[in-house]
Amino acid sequence: MTYLVTGATGSVGRHVVAHLLRAGHRVRALTRDPGRARLPREVEVVRGDLARTDTLVPALRGVTGVHLIDVADSAYAPLQNGREIVELVRDAGVRKVTLLSGWSAGTLEPAVIGSDLDWTYVQPTEFMANALAWAEPVRTRGVVEEPFGATRTAMVHEADIGAVVATALTEDGHRGHSYGLTGPELLDVPAKVRILSEAIGREIAFVELTVDEMRERYRAQGVPEEMIEFQIDVFGNVPADAYRVTPTVEQVTGRPPRTFAQWAAEHVDRFS
C-alpha cells in the first residue's frame, strides 16, 4: 500500500513520512520542488501543488490513503479548491484521508468533512517548532521578545502530530474523528524561555512586547494582516483557562506526548 503525503517537506509532514516508513509503508511525497525535498531515499518524491488541482492526478494513482494540509502557499493562505481536491481523491478510488488544519479555514475542511471519505481531522494547538523563530535572536543577542507572556499554552511536538496522522491514516477506528492535539503541559512564555535556557546552557532574557510592537515587527517581516490578527486573537486577551491539555496523543498513539524540554534538547544546535 502506498500513502501520499502532501506538505511532506514541512515540519509535520516530515514526521508523517518518517512514521509511515518506520511502520513499513510505501510513501509518495508531494512537493513543489522535488530537487530540494531532502527526504529519505525510500520515498517516492513527485512534483505537485495542492493549489493546482490538475497536478494531483498522477500523484494519486495507486494510492491507498492521503494526508492533506489546508495550505495554499508560503504565506499559509488556505486552499480555495477544496471541493475539487476531494472529488479528485474520490475519483482516484482513495478512501482514507487525514487533514491537518491550517491557521484559517478555507474550502478543504468543509469539503473533506462533508464527504463520504474515511476522514480524520487533526487540529494541533501551538507547534513547538514555532519556537524556532527565537533561534536567531537567542544566538545573536541572548533574548526572546514576544507579546502575551502570561498566556499559557500546551505546545505540541511535531513528531507527535506526525504519529497521530500516520496512525489515523493506516489503522482502523479513526473515521470521522476530529483530534485536538496538545503537549503534556501548560507553559507561559517565560517558562518556555527558562526551559530553552537550560537546554543550551546559558541564560536567555525575555522581553515582553506590546501589541503595537508585535504588529510593527510582524509587518516588517511580511506577515499578512489577517495572520497578525489571528495571533492576537489566539494568544492575547484570553482567559487563564483558555487552553487545556488533552490526552489525545497518548490515546491514539499509545505513548505520552513529548515535552518542550525534549524538543529543546533536540534543537540545541539551532540556538547555540
C-alpha positions as CSV (number, residue, x, y, z in Angstrom):
1,M,0.0,0.0,0.0
2,T,1.2,3.5,-0.9
3,Y,0.3,6.6,1.1
4,L,0.5,10.1,-0.4
5,V,1.8,12.8,2.0
6,T,1.2,16.4,1.0
7,G,3.2,19.1,2.7
8,A,5.8,16.3,3.1
9,T,8.8,18.8,3.4
10,G,7.1,20.7,6.3
11,S,7.8,20.4,10.0
12,V,4.9,18.0,10.4
13,G,5.0,16.3,7.0
14,R,8.5,15.1,7.5
15,H,7.4,13.3,10.7
16,V,4.4,11.8,8.9
17,V,6.7,10.4,6.3
18,A,9.1,9.1,8.9
19,H,6.4,7.3,10.9
20,L,4.9,5.7,7.8
21,L,8.4,4.5,6.7
22,R,9.1,3.0,10.2
23,A,5.8,1.1,10.0
24,G,6.9,-0.4,6.7
25,H,4.6,1.5,4.4
26,R,5.4,2.9,0.9
27,V,5.4,6.7,0.8
28,R,4.9,9.1,-2.0
29,A,5.7,12.7,-1.2
30,L,4.1,15.7,-2.9
31,T,6.2,18.8,-3.2
32,R,6.5,21.9,-5.4
33,D,10.3,21.4,-5.7
34,P,11.5,17.7,-5.6
35,G,15.1,18.8,-6.0
36,R,15.0,20.4,-2.6
37,A,12.9,17.8,-0.8
38,R,15.8,16.1,1.2
39,L,13.6,13.1,2.1
40,P,14.8,9.5,2.7
41,R,15.7,7.6,-0.5
42,E,12.9,5.2,0.1
43,V,10.4,7.9,-0.5
44,E,8.9,8.4,-4.0
45,V,9.1,12.2,-4.5
46,V,6.7,13.7,-7.0
47,R,6.1,17.2,-8.2
48,G,2.7,18.8,-7.5
49,D,0.9,21.7,-5.9
50,L,-2.3,21.3,-3.8
51,A,-3.4,24.7,-5.1
52,R,-3.3,23.4,-8.7
53,T,-5.7,20.5,-8.8
54,D,-4.5,19.1,-12.1
55,T,-1.1,18.4,-10.7
56,L,-2.5,15.9,-8.3
57,V,-3.8,13.4,-10.8
58,P,-0.6,11.5,-11.3
59,A,0.3,11.7,-7.6
60,L,-2.9,9.9,-6.7
61,R,-2.5,6.9,-8.9
62,G,-2.4,3.7,-6.9
63,V,-2.7,5.4,-3.6
64,T,-4.4,3.8,-0.5
65,G,-4.6,6.9,1.7
66,V,-3.8,10.7,1.5
67,H,-2.6,13.1,4.1
68,L,-3.8,16.6,3.2
69,I,-2.9,20.1,4.6
70,D,-5.0,23.2,4.2
71,V,-2.2,25.5,3.0
72,A,-2.1,27.0,-0.5
73,D,1.2,28.9,-0.4
74,S,4.2,30.0,1.6
75,A,2.1,32.7,3.3
76,Y,-0.1,29.9,4.7
77,A,-3.2,31.1,2.9
78,P,-6.0,28.4,3.0
79,L,-6.8,26.4,-0.1
80,Q,-9.7,27.6,-2.3
81,N,-10.1,24.4,-4.4
82,G,-11.1,22.0,-1.6
83,R,-14.1,20.7,-3.4
84,E,-12.1,19.9,-6.5
85,I,-9.4,18.1,-4.4
86,V,-12.0,15.9,-2.7
87,E,-13.6,15.0,-6.0
88,L,-10.2,14.1,-7.4
89,V,-9.4,11.9,-4.4
90,R,-12.7,10.1,-4.7
91,D,-12.3,9.6,-8.4
92,A,-8.9,8.1,-7.8
93,G,-10.5,5.5,-5.6
94,V,-8.9,6.7,-2.4
95,R,-11.0,6.2,0.8
96,K,-8.7,7.2,3.7
97,V,-7.8,10.8,4.2
98,T,-6.3,12.8,7.1
99,L,-6.5,16.5,7.1
100,L,-4.2,18.8,9.1
101,S,-5.9,22.1,9.9
102,G,-4.5,25.4,8.9
103,W,-4.5,28.7,10.8
104,S,-7.5,29.9,8.8
105,A,-10.3,27.8,7.4
106,G,-10.6,27.5,3.6
107,T,-12.7,25.3,1.4
108,L,-10.8,22.0,2.0
109,E,-12.0,21.4,5.6
110,P,-15.8,21.5,4.9
111,A,-15.3,19.6,1.6
112,V,-13.5,16.7,3.4
113,I,-15.8,16.6,6.5
114,G,-18.9,16.8,4.3
115,S,-17.7,14.0,2.1
116,D,-18.2,10.2,2.3
117,L,-14.5,9.7,2.6
118,D,-13.0,7.8,5.6
119,W,-11.6,11.1,7.1
120,T,-9.8,12.1,10.3
121,Y,-9.3,15.8,11.1
122,V,-6.2,16.7,13.1
123,Q,-6.2,20.1,14.9
124,P,-2.9,20.7,16.8
125,T,-2.5,23.6,19.2
126,E,0.7,25.7,19.1
127,F,3.6,23.8,17.4
128,M,6.8,23.5,19.4
129,A,8.5,24.3,16.1
130,N,7.2,27.9,16.4
131,A,10.0,28.5,19.0
132,L,12.5,28.2,16.1
133,A,11.5,31.9,15.4
134,W,13.6,32.7,18.5
135,A,16.7,30.9,17.2
136,E,18.4,33.9,15.6
137,P,17.8,36.5,18.5
138,V,18.8,33.8,21.0
139,R,22.1,33.1,19.1
140,T,23.0,36.7,18.4
141,R,21.5,38.6,21.4
142,G,20.5,36.1,24.0
143,V,16.9,37.3,24.1
144,V,13.4,36.3,23.3
145,E,11.0,39.1,22.5
146,E,7.3,38.2,22.4
147,P,3.9,39.6,23.4
148,F,1.4,37.9,25.7
149,G,4.0,36.4,28.0
150,A,1.4,35.2,30.6
151,T,-0.7,33.2,28.2
152,R,-0.2,29.5,28.9
153,T,-0.4,27.1,26.0
154,A,0.1,23.4,25.6
155,M,2.6,23.3,22.8
156,V,2.7,20.0,20.8
157,H,5.7,18.3,19.3
158,E,5.6,17.9,15.5
159,A,6.7,14.3,15.9
160,D,3.5,13.6,18.0
161,I,1.4,15.3,15.3
162,G,3.0,13.1,12.7
163,A,2.5,10.0,14.8
164,V,-1.2,10.7,15.2
165,V,-1.6,11.4,11.5
166,A,0.2,8.2,10.4
167,T,-1.8,6.1,12.9
168,A,-5.1,7.5,11.8
169,L,-4.2,7.1,8.1
170,T,-3.1,3.4,8.4
171,E,-5.2,2.0,11.2
172,D,-8.9,1.5,11.8
173,G,-11.1,3.2,14.3
174,H,-10.4,6.9,13.5
175,R,-13.1,7.6,10.9
176,G,-15.0,10.8,11.4
177,H,-12.9,11.9,14.4
178,S,-11.6,15.4,15.0
179,Y,-8.5,15.2,17.1
180,G,-7.4,18.2,19.1
181,L,-3.7,17.7,19.9
182,T,-1.7,19.2,22.7
183,G,1.6,18.6,24.5
184,P,1.6,17.3,28.2
185,E,1.9,20.7,30.0
186,L,0.7,24.3,30.0
187,L,3.6,26.8,29.7
188,D,3.7,30.5,29.5
189,V,6.5,32.3,27.5
190,P,8.9,32.8,30.5
191,A,8.6,29.1,31.3
192,K,9.4,28.2,27.7
193,V,12.4,30.5,27.8
194,R,13.7,29.0,31.0
195,I,13.5,25.5,29.6
196,L,15.3,26.6,26.5
197,S,18.0,28.3,28.6
198,E,18.6,25.1,30.5
199,A,18.9,23.1,27.2
200,I,21.5,25.4,25.7
201,G,23.3,26.0,29.0
202,R,23.2,29.8,29.1
203,E,20.8,32.5,30.2
204,I,18.2,33.9,27.8
205,A,16.4,37.1,28.6
206,F,12.7,37.6,28.0
207,V,11.3,40.9,26.9
208,E,7.6,41.3,26.6
209,L,6.4,43.2,23.5
210,T,3.3,45.4,23.4
211,V,0.6,44.5,20.8
212,D,1.7,47.6,18.7
213,E,5.3,46.4,18.8
214,M,4.2,43.0,17.7
215,R,2.2,44.4,14.8
216,E,5.2,46.5,13.7
217,R,7.6,43.6,13.8
218,Y,5.3,41.2,12.0
219,R,4.5,43.7,9.3
220,A,8.2,44.3,8.8
221,Q,8.6,40.5,8.3
222,G,5.9,40.4,5.7
223,V,3.3,38.6,7.8
224,P,-0.2,39.1,6.3
225,E,-2.5,41.3,8.4
226,E,-5.1,38.6,8.8
227,M,-2.5,36.3,10.3
228,I,-1.3,39.0,12.7
229,E,-4.9,39.5,13.9
230,F,-5.3,35.7,14.2
231,Q,-2.2,35.6,16.5
232,I,-3.6,38.4,18.7
233,D,-7.0,36.6,18.9
234,V,-5.4,33.2,19.8
235,F,-2.8,34.4,22.3
236,G,-4.0,37.8,23.5
237,N,-6.7,38.7,26.0
238,V,-7.7,35.1,26.5
239,P,-9.0,33.6,29.9
240,A,-6.4,31.9,32.1
241,D,-8.1,28.5,31.4
242,A,-8.5,29.1,27.6
243,Y,-6.0,26.3,26.8
244,R,-6.2,22.8,28.3
245,V,-4.1,19.7,28.0
246,T,-5.8,16.9,26.1
247,P,-5.0,13.1,26.3
248,T,-5.5,12.6,22.6
249,V,-1.8,11.9,21.6
250,E,-1.5,9.1,24.0
251,Q,-5.0,7.7,23.3
252,V,-4.2,7.5,19.6
253,T,-0.5,6.5,19.6
254,G,-0.2,4.6,22.9
255,R,2.6,6.8,24.1
256,P,2.7,10.0,26.1
257,P,3.3,13.3,24.2
258,R,6.8,14.7,24.2
259,T,7.7,17.7,26.5
260,F,9.0,21.0,25.4
261,A,12.2,20.1,27.3
262,Q,12.6,17.1,25.0
263,W,12.0,19.3,21.9
264,A,14.6,21.9,23.2
265,A,17.2,19.2,23.7
266,E,16.7,18.0,20.1
267,H,17.2,21.5,18.7
268,V,20.1,22.9,20.8
269,D,22.2,23.4,17.7
270,R,19.7,25.8,16.3
271,F,20.0,28.1,19.3
272,S,23.7,27.8,20.1
